[in-house]
């Protein structure tokens, strides 16, 4: 789709309707709420419907929360058009993509920011958050846009991928940085110099400048989705001042395509393909992870464990100790008042690729599976129901 301008709400809405009618084999519309002025808030679902939905990762792309950010208006149609192309086939085979092209229709119609700065709006609570509760996204991208007319602040014409520095459970900081770096590189390869930002600069601006404090970037939706589901959350700023509408669309698409491509692969520290959001407590040496044989089971497990993660007591979160140079002990202690009915997965990492002689838990043999990289062996153990004051001691000899 070519863009000669930053299109209006009516043009976006009409285009989306035509798109879905032309791509019924892969796309459908879900009305996820209504604006204060009675406009429908639409989510466009795109996937290969011939393949089991439970096997697929869920990616949520939220666009147009702030109505005066003109660049966001072309990113949604560009993304949807790409998703209908042959190039996106593998992504549609492996993922369920949910695109909200205009999250704040009233603000888009009136060309205003349109949301409170310091808290979630009722509009977002009754639309985006309910959508998240229904589908439990594995990854989220929240698309924004800057321009010279907005605070006179445009990063010198650059664009940015944004991560939340408060997302720091498990290995989240490393994982978010790694994924965001891939997106920045993808933007650069397409000819667009993206920056990598955390939200901290925005918070500093809020402290320094009163006028900016009223309208700075906010990530309340991302924060809520991360807090509820351990979704990997990213923001993006395209630039509608220095770029044409066509280039703005291409730059945003380059970054989102990079993010989606990462959901098609197996990350080095993961056993299953998909987005690396399964380390819920601990680190790469020893961790509590979501459990399940397909993507949907792992999502539901992730939500449950994440809500009870604070009951994996420090230093038992889990605690890893080398008994000697040929054996390792992992201790997991859970003190929650509610059991984890569907269990958890415990993972630990061993230096090198030795032959494992035996692994037992609480002095009984336990089934395990492994994965190796160039320098280490990852061991995965699926544990059934975890009860209150549950203590597991796992010893591996190699």
N, C-alpha and C positions, 0 to 999 in steps of 0.2 A: 504494500500500500504506500503510495507516495503522498507526501504532505506538503501543501503549499502554504499552510498556516497552522497555528496551534488551534485545533478545531474546538467547536462549542460543545456544550453538554448534549444538545439535541443531535448534533452530528455523530457524536460517540454513541449515543443510545440507538440511533437508527442503524449505524454500522454494525453494532453488536447484534441487533435483531437479524440483519441480513446474514451475518456471519454464521450464526447458529442455524438458521434455516438452510444454509448452503453446506453445512458440515454436520448433519444430524448423526452420522455414524460415529463421530468422535466427541461431539459437544452438546451440552444442554445448559439451560439457564435455571438458576434457583433464585427466587426472591428471598433475600435474607433479612429484610426489614423495610421500613419506610422512613423517609426523612420527615422532619417536622412539618414540611409543607406538602407532604403526601406523595413524594416521588419514590418509586421503587428503588431499592438498593439491590443490585444484581451481582450474583456470583456466577461466572462462567466456568463450568467443569469441562475439562478436556482430557481424554484418555482413550486408549484402545479398548473399547467396550467388549471386544471378543475375548479378552484375557481376564483371569480372576482378579477382582478388585482387591481382595485380601492380601494378595502377593505384592501390592504396589506401595511405594513410598508416597506420602502426601506433601505436596509443595503448595504453599499459599502465597500469592503475590497480591499485596494490597496497594492500590494506586489511587491518588487523588483525595487523600484525607484533607488537604488544604486547598481550597478552591482557587486561590490566586497563584498557584504554582503551575504556570502554563505548560511547562515541559512535560508534566505527568500525563497530559491529555493525549499525547501521541504514543506513549510507551505501551499502553494497554493494547490498542489495535495492532501495533507492530508485533508485539509478543504473540497475540492470538493468531495473526496471519502466519507467523513462523511455525507455531504449533500445528498448523494444518498442512505444513510442507513435508516433503519426503525426508528432509534432513532431521526432522523431529521424531521420526518413527520410533527409534529406540527409546527415547524419553517417554513417549506415550505408551509403549509396551510395558515399561517398568514403573511408571509413575502416574499418579492422579494429580493433575494440575488444576488448582482453583485460582482463577483470576477475578479480582474485584476491580473493574476498570474505573469506577467512580465511587469511592467509598463515602463521599460527602456531596450528594447531588445538589443540595441547596447552595452550598458554598461555591460549587462550580458554576451554577447558573448566574450567581450574583458577583462572581469574581472576587471573593473575599476569603480570608484565612479560614474562618468559620468554625473553630473549635476552641475550647478552653485550653490554656497553656499548661496549667499545673496539675491537671487531673484528667481522667478519662471522661469523655462526654457520655451522656445517656444514649446518644445515637450509636456510639461505638459499642457500648455495653449490650444493646439490644440487637446488634447486627453482627459485627466482626467477632466479638467474644462468644456469642452463641454459635456462630459458624465454627469457631475453633473448638468449642466443646463437642460439637457434633462430629468433627472429622479428625481432631487431634493432629495438627500439622507437624510434620517432621522438620520442616524448614520454612522460614517466613522471610519475605523481602517486602519492606515498606518503602515505596518509591516517592521521592520528593523532588523539588526543582527550585533552583535559585536563579535570580536575575538582578540586574542593576537597580531596577525600580523598587526592589524590596530591601530596605534598610541601606541601600548603597553598598551592599555586601555580596560579592560574587566570587570570592576566592581567586580573584585575578582571572576569571574565566575557566577555572578548573572544575572538575566534578569529583565526587567522593563516594566511596563505600564506607558505611558507618557501622561500627560494632559497639556494643554496650559493655563498658569496663566493669559493670556490676555483675555480669554473667561470669562467675568465677568458681562454680562448683566443679569438682572433678578436674578434668583437663580442658574445661571450656575455653579458657583464655587462649591456650595454644591452638585448639581446634578452630576457633573463630578467626584468629589471626591467620592461620594457614589457609583457610577457605577464602577469606577476604583478599589475601595476597594473590590467590589464583584469579579472582575476579578483577582485581586491579590490573594484573598482567594481561588478561583478556581484553580489557578496555584499551590498553596501550597497543596491543597487536592490531586492534581495529582502527587505531589512529586517534584515540581519545585518552588524554592524560588524567586518569583518576588518581585521587589521593586516598589514603587509608586513614580514617578518623575513628577515634572513640568519641563518646558523648561528652567527655570531660571538657573539651574546648568550649562547647555550648554552655556548660554549667559555669565556666569561668566568665564567659561573656555575660551571662545572666547577673553575676555578681558585680561586674564592672560597669555595665551600661543599662540604665533603667529602661530606655526605650526598647532595647533589644529583649529585655526580660519579658516584655509583653507578647512577643511573637517569635521566640526562638524555636528551633527544631525540638520536638518532643517525641518520645518513643513510648508513650504510655501503653499503647496497644502491644507493642513488642514485649515490653516489660511484663504485661499481664499474661501473654502467651508463654513466655519463658517460665514465669512463676508457676503457672498451672500445669504445663505439659512438658517442660524441658525442651521446647522447640528451639532449634538453632535460629536465632533472629538476626537479621541484617537490615540496615537502612541504606538507601542510595539517594544521592543528590545528582540529578542531571542539571544542565545549565541552559536556560532558555534565553539568556541575554546574548552570549557570544556565538551560539550555535543556531543554525536554521532549524525549522521544525523537523525536517528530514534527518539531519545529523543528530538532533536530540533523541529521536526515536532509535536511530542506529546505535548510539552510545549506550542507552539504557538496555537495549536488547542484547548487546554484546556481553554486558555484565550478567544479566539474568540467564542467558544461555550457558555461561560458564558455571553459574550456581547449579542449574539443573543438570548439567553434565556430570557434576560431582555426585549427584544422587544415583547415577547409573553404575557406579564402581564400588569395589570393596576397598575400604581404607586399610592401610597396613596393620592397624591394631584391632580391626574388626573381623569377625568370622563371617558375617552375612553382608551382602551388598546393601548400599543405601547410605543415607546421611548418618554421620558419626555422632549420634546423640544419645548413645546407650550407656555411657559411663556416668553413673548417677551418684556414686560416692567412691572415694579413693582416687587412684591415679593409674598411670600406665603400668606400674609394677604390680599392683593388686587393686581390684575394683569390684564394686557391686554394679551389675548391669541388668538391663531389662531381659526378659526371658520370652521365648516364643519361637515357633517353627516357621511362621510367616510374618510379614510386615505388620499386619493388623494385630496379631497377638502381641508382638513386641511393642506396638504403640500403647495398647491397653495396659500392658505390664509396666511400661515406662511411666505412664501417668500414675499408677498406683504406688510404685516404689518411690517415685519422685515426691509424692505427697507425704511419705513416711521416712524420707531420707535422713532426717535429723535424729532418728532413733537408732541409727547405726553409730554406736558410741565411739568417741575418740578415746584412746587410739585404735579402737576396733572399728575401722571404717573402710575396708578391713585392715588388719595389722599384719604386716609381712616381716618375717625374720628368717635369716639364714641360720640353720642349726649347725651346719658345717658347709664345706665347699661342694657337697654332693646332695644336700637336702634343704628343703625350704618348708617353713610352716606358715600357714595363713590362718588367722583367727578372725572370725566374724561374730559380732555380738549385737543382737537386736533387742531393744527394750520397749518397743511400741506396745500400746494397749490393744491394738487391733492387729490381727495376724495379716500376713501377706499371702492371700489364699492361693495365688497361682505361682508362688515361689519366686526365686531370683536366679540369676546366673552369676557365678563367681569366676573372675578371670585373674590369673597371675602370670607373670612373665619370668622366664628363666634365661640366664645368659647363655648364648651359644645354642647349639642344636644337639644336645645329648640325648641318648636313648633313655626314656623314662622307665624305671624299673617297676615302680608301684606308686599309687596314690590312694590314701585312705582318709576317711572323714570320721572323726570320733571313733577311731580304731576299727572301722569297717571299710572294706573296699568300695570304691565309688566309680561309676562310669565317667569318662571324660573324653573330650576331643581336643585336638591340637591344631595349631597353625604356625608355620615358621616363616621368618623373614631371613635376611642375610646374617643377622647377628643374634637372633633370639628365638625362643619358642614360647608361644602363647598357649596357655592351658585354660580350657573352658569347662566348667562344671555346672550343670543345671540342678538346682536344689528345689525340692518340692516345698509345700506350705511352710512358711516361716512363722513361728508362734512367738508369743510374748516371752521375753527373757530367754530367747533362743541363742545358744552359743554353739558354733561349729568350729572345730579345729581340723584343719586339712593339712596333711603332711605328704609331700612329694619327695621321692627319692630318685636320683638319676645318676 
